[in-house]
Amino acid sequence: MESIIVTRHAGTVAWLRARGIEGEVIAHATPEDVMGRVVYGVLPMHLAAEADQVWVIDLPGLKPEDRGRDLTPEEMDSAGATLAGYWVSRIERAK
């Protein structure tokens, strides 16, 4: 299954590649980009539901002042970076 990486952070791409994760890197995903693919990165729920799998990097030790900053792979490791995978399904609310 084809993988893509959705991020605008070079450090995230380097961290993933150091773990053998490859794929086209895109900054902003569309439904067509993610449909049926394994996605590494953060997606809104409506896009995550289109992907086959979504893998996010959890950073439990990330300091508030480092949020949104392009971290180096070493800084990510120091923040406790791990991968967590999800299957997301869209459900319809009964009326």
Rosetta blueprint (number, residue, H / E / L):
1 M L
2 E L
3 S E
4 I E
5 I E
6 V E
7 T L
8 R L
9 H L
10 A H
11 G H
12 T H
13 V H
14 A H
15 W H
16 L H
17 R H
18 A L
19 R L
20 G L
21 I L
22 E L
23 G L
24 E E
25 V E
26 I E
27 A L
28 H L
29 A L
30 T L
31 P H
32 E H
33 D H
34 V H
35 M L
36 G L
37 R L
38 V E
39 V E
40 Y E
41 G E
42 V L
43 L L
44 P L
45 M H
46 H H
47 L H
48 A H
49 A L
50 E L
51 A L
52 D L
53 Q E
54 V E
55 W E
56 V E
57 I E
58 D E
59 L L
60 P L
61 G L
62 L L
63 K L
64 P H
65 E H
66 D H
67 R L
68 G L
69 R L
70 D L
71 L L
72 T L
73 P H
74 E H
75 E H
76 M H
77 D H
78 S H
79 A L
80 G L
81 A L
82 T E
83 L E
84 A E
85 G E
86 Y E
87 W L
88 V L
89 S L
90 R L
91 I L
92 E L
93 R L
94 A L
95 K L
